[in-house]
């Protein structure tokens, strides 16, 4: 029996969104101050490739251009084999679609407070459109990362102890 999708299974989150890519390292390396939902400008072959459950945000970041746009850089969307000559570049910069006031807020925070824009996850919303959750983030110091590891380890140990106790 063959499946139509042919790609990896899409994970469904608790709010009904089909998650394509999740940037798990971002929450470890950065403290996220505020999150935004942004649309993304894609070509047809990119959407087809994402529907197969492929794509990665591991080394991706976003930056503001001089034209007043936010661009997603270094996000990996593999080529869609059936598109042959109409295919896309895998790591091309892609425009994020936000409201003007959100763009202004993000660019002001980057310039004044030295923050960065980090993509957290990419998913299909209820209408089937690709969205990117981006976070306005401050980089963590090494000590903060160690503290995060300690808390995570303690939570794991605590859960294990409670399971053993009954």
N, C-alpha and C positions, 0 to 999 in steps of 0.2 A: 504494500500500500504506500503510495507516495503522497507527500504533502505538497501543496501549491507554493508555499512560501520559500522552501528550499534553504532558508537561512537559519540563523540562530533564533530561538524562541524569544519573544519580547516579554519582558517582565511587566506585570501589571502592578501598579502601586495601590495603596489602600483607597485612594480617591478616584480610581477608574482611569488613570492616565497610563498609557503604554510607554514605559520608559525605554529609550533607545540607548542612551549612554549616561553614565553616572561618574562624576569626578570625585571619587572618595578621598583622594589625597588633599583636595582643596580645603576640606573642613579640618584636616590635621595641620596643614601648613599656614592657614589663615584663620583669623577670627572674623566671622561674617557679621557685619553691622546691620545690613539691610539687603533684602532680596527683591528682584524685579523679574517679571515675566516678559520676555521679548520674543517677537516673531523673528524669523530669519529668512533672508532672501536666498532662495535655492533654485537650481536648475532642475529640470525634470528627471535627469538621470540620478541626481543626488537624492531626490525624494524616493525614487524607486529603490536605491541602494539602502536607504534608511528604513524603508518598509520591510526589507529583509532582515532587519534587526542588527544591522552593522553600523559602525561609527564609534568614534572615541573622542573624549574631551581631555585625555590625560595630560597633554602638554599644551593645551589651548589657553589663550588669554584674550582679553578684549581691550581695545584702546580707542581713544577718541581721536578723530582726524581733525584737520584744520577746517574742513568743510562743515563741521558740526554734526558728524555722523559717528556712530559707534560700530567698530568693525570687530568681528570674531576672527582671530588669527590662529593658525596652526591646528584647527580642529580637523580630525581625519575622517573623511567619508570615502570609503573605497569605491573604485570604479564599478559601474554596473555593466556587466559583460555583454548584455544584449543591446546596449546602446552604441556599440562599436565606435564609429567615427564621431558621433555626437556626444561623446563622453566628456567628463569634467576633470579638472585638476583635483587631486585628492586633498591637498592642503592649501587651497586658495583662500584669500581673505573673503569673508562673507559679511554682508551688511546686516546689522541687527535693527529690527524695526521697533522703535519706542516712540512715545509721545515726546514732544519738544521739551516740556517741563522736566521729564525724567532724564533726558539727555543733558539738559542744563545742570540738573542736580548732580549727575554723575561726573560731568566734566569739572564742575566747581570743586567737588570733593577730591578728585584726583589732583588738581592743581594746588589747592590750599592745604589739604591735610595729608598729602602723600599716600593716599589710598590707591588700591588697584581694583580692577573689575575682573572677577574670576567667574567663568562659567561653571555652574554646579551640576546641572543635568540637562539632557535633551530628551524631549518626549513628544508624543502625539496627544493633542488635547481631545476633547469630546467630539469636536467637529472634524477631526482627522488632520488638523494642521500641525506642522512642526513648530514647537516652541522651545526656547532655551531659557532656563532659569539662571539668571546671573546674580552675583552677590557683590556688594560693595564691601571690600575686605581690607583689613590691616594685617600685615605679615606678622606671624608669631616669632618670638625669640626662641632660642634653644631651650631655655628654662621653661617657657610656657608649653613647649612640645613635650618635655619630660613630665610636666604636671598632668598633661592630658593622658599620657601613657599610664601614669600612676593611677589616675582616676578610673581609666578603663580597666586596668588590671584588678583594682579593688572591687569594681562592680562585678566583674567576672567571678572573683573569689567569693564575694558575698552571695551571689546567685548559687554557686556550687554548694556553699555551706548550708544555705536554706533548703536546697534540694535533698542534701544528705540527712538533714535534721528531720525532714518529713513534713 
